[in-house]
Amino acid sequence: MNEFEDSLLLRVEQAERAVRRAVEQQDEYAAEVHGADLANLRRLAAEHGVAVGAHEEG
């Protein structure tokens, strides 16, 4: 893996945790914001051929 892939996968993991945390706290706005960030990161990963896990987005 290269630095780009490592960084992207780390950001995906962070966004997934942020979505879960927001859902647990019943913060709909934060869940939407972090969910959109997660979707963008997954799109970016797909465009560059980086495989990311298919975790739930909340």
mmJSON file of the N, C-alpha and C atoms, coordinates in Angstrom:
{"data_MODEL":{"atom_site":{
"group_PDB":["ATOM","ATOM","ATOM","ATOM","ATOM","ATOM","ATOM","ATOM","ATOM","ATOM","ATOM","ATOM","ATOM","ATOM","ATOM","ATOM","ATOM","ATOM","ATOM","ATOM","ATOM","ATOM","ATOM","ATOM","ATOM","ATOM","ATOM","ATOM","ATOM","ATOM","ATOM","ATOM","ATOM","ATOM","ATOM","ATOM","ATOM","ATOM","ATOM","ATOM","ATOM","ATOM","ATOM","ATOM","ATOM","ATOM","ATOM","ATOM","ATOM","ATOM","ATOM","ATOM","ATOM","ATOM","ATOM","ATOM","ATOM","ATOM","ATOM","ATOM","ATOM","ATOM","ATOM","ATOM","ATOM","ATOM","ATOM","ATOM","ATOM","ATOM","ATOM","ATOM","ATOM","ATOM","ATOM","ATOM","ATOM","ATOM","ATOM","ATOM","ATOM","ATOM","ATOM","ATOM","ATOM","ATOM","ATOM","ATOM","ATOM","ATOM","ATOM","ATOM","ATOM","ATOM","ATOM","ATOM","ATOM","ATOM","ATOM","ATOM","ATOM","ATOM","ATOM","ATOM","ATOM","ATOM","ATOM","ATOM","ATOM","ATOM","ATOM","ATOM","ATOM","ATOM","ATOM","ATOM","ATOM","ATOM","ATOM","ATOM","ATOM","ATOM","ATOM","ATOM","ATOM","ATOM","ATOM","ATOM","ATOM","ATOM","ATOM","ATOM","ATOM","ATOM","ATOM","ATOM","ATOM","ATOM","ATOM","ATOM","ATOM","ATOM","ATOM","ATOM","ATOM","ATOM","ATOM","ATOM","ATOM","ATOM","ATOM","ATOM","ATOM","ATOM","ATOM","ATOM","ATOM","ATOM","ATOM","ATOM","ATOM","ATOM","ATOM","ATOM","ATOM","ATOM","ATOM","ATOM","ATOM","ATOM","ATOM","ATOM","ATOM","ATOM"],
"id":[1,2,3,4,5,6,7,8,9,10,11,12,13,14,15,16,17,18,19,20,21,22,23,24,25,26,27,28,29,30,31,32,33,34,35,36,37,38,39,40,41,42,43,44,45,46,47,48,49,50,51,52,53,54,55,56,57,58,59,60,61,62,63,64,65,66,67,68,69,70,71,72,73,74,75,76,77,78,79,80,81,82,83,84,85,86,87,88,89,90,91,92,93,94,95,96,97,98,99,100,101,102,103,104,105,106,107,108,109,110,111,112,113,114,115,116,117,118,119,120,121,122,123,124,125,126,127,128,129,130,131,132,133,134,135,136,137,138,139,140,141,142,143,144,145,146,147,148,149,150,151,152,153,154,155,156,157,158,159,160,161,162,163,164,165,166,167,168,169,170,171,172,173,174],
"type_symbol":["N","C","C","N","C","C","N","C","C","N","C","C","N","C","C","N","C","C","N","C","C","N","C","C","N","C","C","N","C","C","N","C","C","N","C","C","N","C","C","N","C","C","N","C","C","N","C","C","N","C","C","N","C","C","N","C","C","N","C","C","N","C","C","N","C","C","N","C","C","N","C","C","N","C","C","N","C","C","N","C","C","N","C","C","N","C","C","N","C","C","N","C","C","N","C","C","N","C","C","N","C","C","N","C","C","N","C","C","N","C","C","N","C","C","N","C","C","N","C","C","N","C","C","N","C","C","N","C","C","N","C","C","N","C","C","N","C","C","N","C","C","N","C","C","N","C","C","N","C","C","N","C","C","N","C","C","N","C","C","N","C","C","N","C","C","N","C","C","N","C","C","N","C","C"],
"label_atom_id":["N","CA","C","N","CA","C","N","CA","C","N","CA","C","N","CA","C","N","CA","C","N","CA","C","N","CA","C","N","CA","C","N","CA","C","N","CA","C","N","CA","C","N","CA","C","N","CA","C","N","CA","C","N","CA","C","N","CA","C","N","CA","C","N","CA","C","N","CA","C","N","CA","C","N","CA","C","N","CA","C","N","CA","C","N","CA","C","N","CA","C","N","CA","C","N","CA","C","N","CA","C","N","CA","C","N","CA","C","N","CA","C","N","CA","C","N","CA","C","N","CA","C","N","CA","C","N","CA","C","N","CA","C","N","CA","C","N","CA","C","N","CA","C","N","CA","C","N","CA","C","N","CA","C","N","CA","C","N","CA","C","N","CA","C","N","CA","C","N","CA","C","N","CA","C","N","CA","C","N","CA","C","N","CA","C","N","CA","C","N","CA","C","N","CA","C","N","CA","C","N","CA","C"],
"label_alt_id":[null,null,null,null,null,null,null,null,null,null,null,null,null,null,null,null,null,null,null,null,null,null,null,null,null,null,null,null,null,null,null,null,null,null,null,null,null,null,null,null,null,null,null,null,null,null,null,null,null,null,null,null,null,null,null,null,null,null,null,null,null,null,null,null,null,null,null,null,null,null,null,null,null,null,null,null,null,null,null,null,null,null,null,null,null,null,null,null,null,null,null,null,null,null,null,null,null,null,null,null,null,null,null,null,null,null,null,null,null,null,null,null,null,null,null,null,null,null,null,null,null,null,null,null,null,null,null,null,null,null,null,null,null,null,null,null,null,null,null,null,null,null,null,null,null,null,null,null,null,null,null,null,null,null,null,null,null,null,null,null,null,null,null,null,null,null,null,null,null,null,null,null,null,null],
"label_comp_id":["MET","MET","MET","ASN","ASN","ASN","GLU","GLU","GLU","PHE","PHE","PHE","GLU","GLU","GLU","ASP","ASP","ASP","SER","SER","SER","LEU","LEU","LEU","LEU","LEU","LEU","LEU","LEU","LEU","ARG","ARG","ARG","VAL","VAL","VAL","GLU","GLU","GLU","GLN","GLN","GLN","ALA","ALA","ALA","GLU","GLU","GLU","ARG","ARG","ARG","ALA","ALA","ALA","VAL","VAL","VAL","ARG","ARG","ARG","ARG","ARG","ARG","ALA","ALA","ALA","VAL","VAL","VAL","GLU","GLU","GLU","GLN","GLN","GLN","GLN","GLN","GLN","ASP","ASP","ASP","GLU","GLU","GLU","TYR","TYR","TYR","ALA","ALA","ALA","ALA","ALA","ALA","GLU","GLU","GLU","VAL","VAL","VAL","HIS","HIS","HIS","GLY","GLY","GLY","ALA","ALA","ALA","ASP","ASP","ASP","LEU","LEU","LEU","ALA","ALA","ALA","ASN","ASN","ASN","LEU","LEU","LEU","ARG","ARG","ARG","ARG","ARG","ARG","LEU","LEU","LEU","ALA","ALA","ALA","ALA","ALA","ALA","GLU","GLU","GLU","HIS","HIS","HIS","GLY","GLY","GLY","VAL","VAL","VAL","ALA","ALA","ALA","VAL","VAL","VAL","GLY","GLY","GLY","ALA","ALA","ALA","HIS","HIS","HIS","GLU","GLU","GLU","GLU","GLU","GLU","GLY","GLY","GLY"],
"label_asym_id":["A","A","A","A","A","A","A","A","A","A","A","A","A","A","A","A","A","A","A","A","A","A","A","A","A","A","A","A","A","A","A","A","A","A","A","A","A","A","A","A","A","A","A","A","A","A","A","A","A","A","A","A","A","A","A","A","A","A","A","A","A","A","A","A","A","A","A","A","A","A","A","A","A","A","A","A","A","A","A","A","A","A","A","A","A","A","A","A","A","A","A","A","A","A","A","A","A","A","A","A","A","A","A","A","A","A","A","A","A","A","A","A","A","A","A","A","A","A","A","A","A","A","A","A","A","A","A","A","A","A","A","A","A","A","A","A","A","A","A","A","A","A","A","A","A","A","A","A","A","A","A","A","A","A","A","A","A","A","A","A","A","A","A","A","A","A","A","A","A","A","A","A","A","A"],
"label_entity_id":["1","1","1","1","1","1","1","1","1","1","1","1","1","1","1","1","1","1","1","1","1","1","1","1","1","1","1","1","1","1","1","1","1","1","1","1","1","1","1","1","1","1","1","1","1","1","1","1","1","1","1","1","1","1","1","1","1","1","1","1","1","1","1","1","1","1","1","1","1","1","1","1","1","1","1","1","1","1","1","1","1","1","1","1","1","1","1","1","1","1","1","1","1","1","1","1","1","1","1","1","1","1","1","1","1","1","1","1","1","1","1","1","1","1","1","1","1","1","1","1","1","1","1","1","1","1","1","1","1","1","1","1","1","1","1","1","1","1","1","1","1","1","1","1","1","1","1","1","1","1","1","1","1","1","1","1","1","1","1","1","1","1","1","1","1","1","1","1","1","1","1","1","1","1"],
"label_seq_id":[1,1,1,2,2,2,3,3,3,4,4,4,5,5,5,6,6,6,7,7,7,8,8,8,9,9,9,10,10,10,11,11,11,12,12,12,13,13,13,14,14,14,15,15,15,16,16,16,17,17,17,18,18,18,19,19,19,20,20,20,21,21,21,22,22,22,23,23,23,24,24,24,25,25,25,26,26,26,27,27,27,28,28,28,29,29,29,30,30,30,31,31,31,32,32,32,33,33,33,34,34,34,35,35,35,36,36,36,37,37,37,38,38,38,39,39,39,40,40,40,41,41,41,42,42,42,43,43,43,44,44,44,45,45,45,46,46,46,47,47,47,48,48,48,49,49,49,50,50,50,51,51,51,52,52,52,53,53,53,54,54,54,55,55,55,56,56,56,57,57,57,58,58,58],
"pdbx_PDB_ins_code":[null,null,null,null,null,null,null,null,null,null,null,null,null,null,null,null,null,null,null,null,null,null,null,null,null,null,null,null,null,null,null,null,null,null,null,null,null,null,null,null,null,null,null,null,null,null,null,null,null,null,null,null,null,null,null,null,null,null,null,null,null,null,null,null,null,null,null,null,null,null,null,null,null,null,null,null,null,null,null,null,null,null,null,null,null,null,null,null,null,null,null,null,null,null,null,null,null,null,null,null,null,null,null,null,null,null,null,null,null,null,null,null,null,null,null,null,null,null,null,null,null,null,null,null,null,null,null,null,null,null,null,null,null,null,null,null,null,null,null,null,null,null,null,null,null,null,null,null,null,null,null,null,null,null,null,null,null,null,null,null,null,null,null,null,null,null,null,null,null,null,null,null,null,null],
"Cartn_x":[0.833,0.0,0.875,0.389,1.14,0.533,1.171,0.738,-0.679,-1.028,-2.379,-3.422,-3.207,-4.155,-4.258,-3.11,-3.113,-3.918,-3.676,-4.371,-5.863,-6.213,-7.618,-8.35,-7.738,-8.361,-8.516,-7.543,-7.639,-8.804,-8.932,-10.028,-11.383,-11.468,-12.721,-13.07,-12.093,-12.336,-12.792,-12.151,-12.523,-13.939,-14.291,-15.638,-16.681,-16.366,-17.297,-17.539,-16.465,-16.617,-17.431,-17.196,-17.927,-19.417,-19.749,-21.163,-21.785,-21.108,-21.641,-21.838,-20.862,-20.945,-22.13,-22.311,-23.42,-24.763,-24.861,-26.105,-26.382,-25.353,-25.514,-25.979,-25.505,-25.861,-27.145,-27.749,-28.983,-28.83,-27.657,-27.363,-27.531,-28.736,-29.053,-28.208,-27.981,-27.193,-25.765,-25.124,-23.753,-23.7,-24.703,-24.741,-24.812,-25.612,-25.712,-24.393,-23.783,-22.52,-21.43,-21.275,-20.236,-20.569,-21.852,-22.26,-21.917,-22.105,-21.749,-20.24,-19.485,-18.033,-17.609,-18.231,-17.927,-18.248,-19.37,-19.742,-18.716,-18.264,-17.258,-15.935,-15.547,-14.306,-14.404,-15.548,-15.736,-15.723,-16.314,-16.29,-14.857,-14.108,-12.711,-11.908,-12.154,-11.461,-11.787,-13.049,-13.454,-12.806,-12.741,-12.138,-10.658,-10.013,-8.581,-8.277,-9.318,-9.115,-8.689,-9.061,-8.728,-9.932,-9.734,-10.826,-11.052,-12.302,-12.68,-13.772,-13.857,-14.88,-16.261,-17.228,-18.624,-19.344,-18.904,-19.525,-20.783,-21.633,-22.856,-22.501,-23.329,-23.11,-23.96,-24.687,-25.488,-26.883],
"Cartn_y":[-1.181,0.0,1.241,2.272,3.514,4.503,5.627,6.626,7.129,7.306,7.758,6.758,5.477,4.44,4.361,4.397,4.352,5.508,6.69,7.881,7.804,7.359,7.258,6.236,5.087,4.06,4.539,5.274,5.834,6.818,7.673,8.648,7.962,6.869,6.11,5.549,4.956,4.409,5.502,6.662,7.773,8.246,8.33,8.771,7.748,6.463,5.42,5.524,5.735,5.894,7.137,8.217,9.46,9.286,8.554,8.287,7.466,6.398,5.558,6.361,7.187,8.008,8.968,9.604,10.546,9.838,8.653,7.882,7.49,7.023,6.648,7.829,9.02,10.228,10.87,10.219,10.701,12.115,12.376,13.668,13.505,13.769,13.54,14.401,15.648,16.542,16.009,15.67,15.156,13.845,13.001,11.742,12.009,12.987,13.343,13.9,14.794,15.411,14.353,13.524,12.493,11.416,11.143,10.187,10.677,11.972,12.548,12.498,12.789,12.703,11.273,10.312,8.902,8.508,8.951,8.644,9.224,10.444,11.064,10.309,9.883,9.122,7.782,7.125,5.845,6.044,7.132,7.433,7.659,8.44,8.703,7.403,6.542,5.251,4.435,4.383,3.621,4.18,5.494,6.121,5.782,5.481,5.189,3.713,2.88,1.448,0.992,1.757,1.387,0.675,-0.564,-1.347,-0.914,-0.593,-0.269,-1.238,-1.492,-2.395,-1.829,-2.711,-2.304,-2.255,-1.352,-1.201,-0.366,-0.497,0.305,1.762,2.634,4.062,4.642,3.833,4.341,4.148],
"Cartn_z":[0.0,0.0,0.0,-0.636,-0.64,0.358,0.501,1.482,1.204,-0.067,-0.425,0.064,-0.221,0.194,1.711,2.382,3.85,4.427,3.916,4.403,4.121,2.943,2.564,3.434,3.652,4.49,5.934,6.42,7.767,7.855,6.85,6.839,6.75,5.991,5.909,7.286,7.954,9.298,10.261,10.195,11.079,10.79,9.52,9.149,9.585,9.45,9.902,11.404,12.156,13.61,13.939,13.217,13.465,13.19,12.131,11.822,12.943,13.351,14.436,15.72,16.054,17.26,17.184,16.04,15.867,15.979,15.397,15.477,16.928,17.623,19.033,19.877,19.527,20.273,19.742,18.763,18.136,17.571,17.021,16.398,14.887,14.412,13.0,12.067,12.449,11.598,11.44,12.556,12.497,11.712,11.887,11.144,9.643,9.243,7.818,7.293,8.062,7.637,7.5,8.523,8.477,7.443,7.262,6.237,4.838,4.601,3.302,3.094,4.145,4.066,3.743,4.413,4.174,2.735,2.227,0.84,-0.134,0.129,-0.737,-0.681,0.508,0.643,-0.078,0.024,-0.682,-2.194,-2.66,-4.091,-4.553,-3.777,-4.103,-4.136,-3.173,-3.138,-4.386,-4.755,-5.938,-7.201,-7.297,-8.479,-8.611,-7.483,-7.494,-7.258,-7.296,-7.17,-5.786,-4.771,-3.395,-2.791,-2.372,-1.79,-0.348,-0.041,1.337,1.757,3.048,3.562,3.333,3.234,3.015,4.35,5.225,6.536,6.414,7.415,7.439,7.673,7.111,7.268,8.368,9.084,10.182,9.86],
"occupancy":[1.0,1.0,1.0,1.0,1.0,1.0,1.0,1.0,1.0,1.0,1.0,1.0,1.0,1.0,1.0,1.0,1.0,1.0,1.0,1.0,1.0,1.0,1.0,1.0,1.0,1.0,1.0,1.0,1.0,1.0,1.0,1.0,1.0,1.0,1.0,1.0,1.0,1.0,1.0,1.0,1.0,1.0,1.0,1.0,1.0,1.0,1.0,1.0,1.0,1.0,1.0,1.0,1.0,1.0,1.0,1.0,1.0,1.0,1.0,1.0,1.0,1.0,1.0,1.0,1.0,1.0,1.0,1.0,1.0,1.0,1.0,1.0,1.0,1.0,1.0,1.0,1.0,1.0,1.0,1.0,1.0,1.0,1.0,1.0,1.0,1.0,1.0,1.0,1.0,1.0,1.0,1.0,1.0,1.0,1.0,1.0,1.0,1.0,1.0,1.0,1.0,1.0,1.0,1.0,1.0,1.0,1.0,1.0,1.0,1.0,1.0,1.0,1.0,1.0,1.0,1.0,1.0,1.0,1.0,1.0,1.0,1.0,1.0,1.0,1.0,1.0,1.0,1.0,1.0,1.0,1.0,1.0,1.0,1.0,1.0,1.0,1.0,1.0,1.0,1.0,1.0,1.0,1.0,1.0,1.0,1.0,1.0,1.0,1.0,1.0,1.0,1.0,1.0,1.0,1.0,1.0,1.0,1.0,1.0,1.0,1.0,1.0,1.0,1.0,1.0,1.0,1.0,1.0,1.0,1.0,1.0,1.0,1.0,1.0],
"B_iso_or_equiv":[0.0,0.0,0.0,0.0,0.0,0.0,0.0,0.0,0.0,0.0,0.0,0.0,0.0,0.0,0.0,0.0,0.0,0.0,0.0,0.0,0.0,0.0,0.0,0.0,0.0,0.0,0.0,0.0,0.0,0.0,0.0,0.0,0.0,0.0,0.0,0.0,0.0,0.0,0.0,0.0,0.0,0.0,0.0,0.0,0.0,0.0,0.0,0.0,0.0,0.0,0.0,0.0,0.0,0.0,0.0,0.0,0.0,0.0,0.0,0.0,0.0,0.0,0.0,0.0,0.0,0.0,0.0,0.0,0.0,0.0,0.0,0.0,0.0,0.0,0.0,0.0,0.0,0.0,0.0,0.0,0.0,0.0,0.0,0.0,0.0,0.0,0.0,0.0,0.0,0.0,0.0,0.0,0.0,0.0,0.0,0.0,0.0,0.0,0.0,0.0,0.0,0.0,0.0,0.0,0.0,0.0,0.0,0.0,0.0,0.0,0.0,0.0,0.0,0.0,0.0,0.0,0.0,0.0,0.0,0.0,0.0,0.0,0.0,0.0,0.0,0.0,0.0,0.0,0.0,0.0,0.0,0.0,0.0,0.0,0.0,0.0,0.0,0.0,0.0,0.0,0.0,0.0,0.0,0.0,0.0,0.0,0.0,0.0,0.0,0.0,0.0,0.0,0.0,0.0,0.0,0.0,0.0,0.0,0.0,0.0,0.0,0.0,0.0,0.0,0.0,0.0,0.0,0.0,0.0,0.0,0.0,0.0,0.0,0.0],
"pdbx_formal_charge":[null,null,null,null,null,null,null,null,null,null,null,null,null,null,null,null,null,null,null,null,null,null,null,null,null,null,null,null,null,null,null,null,null,null,null,null,null,null,null,null,null,null,null,null,null,null,null,null,null,null,null,null,null,null,null,null,null,null,null,null,null,null,null,null,null,null,null,null,null,null,null,null,null,null,null,null,null,null,null,null,null,null,null,null,null,null,null,null,null,null,null,null,null,null,null,null,null,null,null,null,null,null,null,null,null,null,null,null,null,null,null,null,null,null,null,null,null,null,null,null,null,null,null,null,null,null,null,null,null,null,null,null,null,null,null,null,null,null,null,null,null,null,null,null,null,null,null,null,null,null,null,null,null,null,null,null,null,null,null,null,null,null,null,null,null,null,null,null,null,null,null,null,null,null],
"auth_seq_id":[1,1,1,2,2,2,3,3,3,4,4,4,5,5,5,6,6,6,7,7,7,8,8,8,9,9,9,10,10,10,11,11,11,12,12,12,13,13,13,14,14,14,15,15,15,16,16,16,17,17,17,18,18,18,19,19,19,20,20,20,21,21,21,22,22,22,23,23,23,24,24,24,25,25,25,26,26,26,27,27,27,28,28,28,29,29,29,30,30,30,31,31,31,32,32,32,33,33,33,34,34,34,35,35,35,36,36,36,37,37,37,38,38,38,39,39,39,40,40,40,41,41,41,42,42,42,43,43,43,44,44,44,45,45,45,46,46,46,47,47,47,48,48,48,49,49,49,50,50,50,51,51,51,52,52,52,53,53,53,54,54,54,55,55,55,56,56,56,57,57,57,58,58,58],
"auth_comp_id":["MET","MET","MET","ASN","ASN","ASN","GLU","GLU","GLU","PHE","PHE","PHE","GLU","GLU","GLU","ASP","ASP","ASP","SER","SER","SER","LEU","LEU","LEU","LEU","LEU","LEU","LEU","LEU","LEU","ARG","ARG","ARG","VAL","VAL","VAL","GLU","GLU","GLU","GLN","GLN","GLN","ALA","ALA","ALA","GLU","GLU","GLU","ARG","ARG","ARG","ALA","ALA","ALA","VAL","VAL","VAL","ARG","ARG","ARG","ARG","ARG","ARG","ALA","ALA","ALA","VAL","VAL","VAL","GLU","GLU","GLU","GLN","GLN","GLN","GLN","GLN","GLN","ASP","ASP","ASP","GLU","GLU","GLU","TYR","TYR","TYR","ALA","ALA","ALA","ALA","ALA","ALA","GLU","GLU","GLU","VAL","VAL","VAL","HIS","HIS","HIS","GLY","GLY","GLY","ALA","ALA","ALA","ASP","ASP","ASP","LEU","LEU","LEU","ALA","ALA","ALA","ASN","ASN","ASN","LEU","LEU","LEU","ARG","ARG","ARG","ARG","ARG","ARG","LEU","LEU","LEU","ALA","ALA","ALA","ALA","ALA","ALA","GLU","GLU","GLU","HIS","HIS","HIS","GLY","GLY","GLY","VAL","VAL","VAL","ALA","ALA","ALA","VAL","VAL","VAL","GLY","GLY","GLY","ALA","ALA","ALA","HIS","HIS","HIS","GLU","GLU","GLU","GLU","GLU","GLU","GLY","GLY","GLY"],
"auth_asym_id":["A","A","A","A","A","A","A","A","A","A","A","A","A","A","A","A","A","A","A","A","A","A","A","A","A","A","A","A","A","A","A","A","A","A","A","A","A","A","A","A","A","A","A","A","A","A","A","A","A","A","A","A","A","A","A","A","A","A","A","A","A","A","A","A","A","A","A","A","A","A","A","A","A","A","A","A","A","A","A","A","A","A","A","A","A","A","A","A","A","A","A","A","A","A","A","A","A","A","A","A","A","A","A","A","A","A","A","A","A","A","A","A","A","A","A","A","A","A","A","A","A","A","A","A","A","A","A","A","A","A","A","A","A","A","A","A","A","A","A","A","A","A","A","A","A","A","A","A","A","A","A","A","A","A","A","A","A","A","A","A","A","A","A","A","A","A","A","A","A","A","A","A","A","A"],
"auth_atom_id":["N","CA","C","N","CA","C","N","CA","C","N","CA","C","N","CA","C","N","CA","C","N","CA","C","N","CA","C","N","CA","C","N","CA","C","N","CA","C","N","CA","C","N","CA","C","N","CA","C","N","CA","C","N","CA","C","N","CA","C","N","CA","C","N","CA","C","N","CA","C","N","CA","C","N","CA","C","N","CA","C","N","CA","C","N","CA","C","N","CA","C","N","CA","C","N","CA","C","N","CA","C","N","CA","C","N","CA","C","N","CA","C","N","CA","C","N","CA","C","N","CA","C","N","CA","C","N","CA","C","N","CA","C","N","CA","C","N","CA","C","N","CA","C","N","CA","C","N","CA","C","N","CA","C","N","CA","C","N","CA","C","N","CA","C","N","CA","C","N","CA","C","N","CA","C","N","CA","C","N","CA","C","N","CA","C","N","CA","C","N","CA","C","N","CA","C","N","CA","C","N","CA","C"],
"pdbx_PDB_model_num":[1,1,1,1,1,1,1,1,1,1,1,1,1,1,1,1,1,1,1,1,1,1,1,1,1,1,1,1,1,1,1,1,1,1,1,1,1,1,1,1,1,1,1,1,1,1,1,1,1,1,1,1,1,1,1,1,1,1,1,1,1,1,1,1,1,1,1,1,1,1,1,1,1,1,1,1,1,1,1,1,1,1,1,1,1,1,1,1,1,1,1,1,1,1,1,1,1,1,1,1,1,1,1,1,1,1,1,1,1,1,1,1,1,1,1,1,1,1,1,1,1,1,1,1,1,1,1,1,1,1,1,1,1,1,1,1,1,1,1,1,1,1,1,1,1,1,1,1,1,1,1,1,1,1,1,1,1,1,1,1,1,1,1,1,1,1,1,1,1,1,1,1,1,1]
}}}
